[in-house]
Amino acid sequence: MCDHQPPCPPIEARDREAARTVHRHPEQGWSRLCNGLVLFDDGGELLPSGLVVAPVVPYPRRPLDAGAAGAGTVVAAEALAAA
């Protein structure tokens, strides 16, 4: 049970990531929050039930007209694929 004031959001809440950090392991890329959520640096989550929530990755931005961008222009999606 959370003793913080105001109380941390429960694991079922939409804002569950707003709970206070109780253990930090930046060298390993994760932190455990007061509500039991394990939050990874890439935005992924591990819930106390064992459910894995994948990180939200925004769609790469592309020019509206790839032909108008020019022959030497690298489109964002192609740059991400090469990385």
MOQUIMO-V499655 format. One record per residue. OMEGA is omega in whole degrees, 0 to 359 (none if undefined). Layout:
BEGIN
<<OMEGA> <OMEGA>>
END
This chain:
BEGIN
<<182> <177> <182> <176> <354> <182> <177> <179> <178> <183> <181> <184> <178> <181> <183> <179> <180> <178> <181> <177> <178> <175> <179> <175> <182> <179> <178> <175> <179> <177> <175> <182> <184> <182> <177> <180> <171> <183> <181> <182> <180> <179> <176> <183> <172> <181> <180> <179> <183> <178> <179> <176> <182> <177> <177> <181> <180> <177> <178> <179> <178> <175> <179> <179> <184> <179> <181> <183> <180> <186> <183> <184> <176> <179> <185> <183> <179> <178> <178> <181> <181> <184> <none>>
END
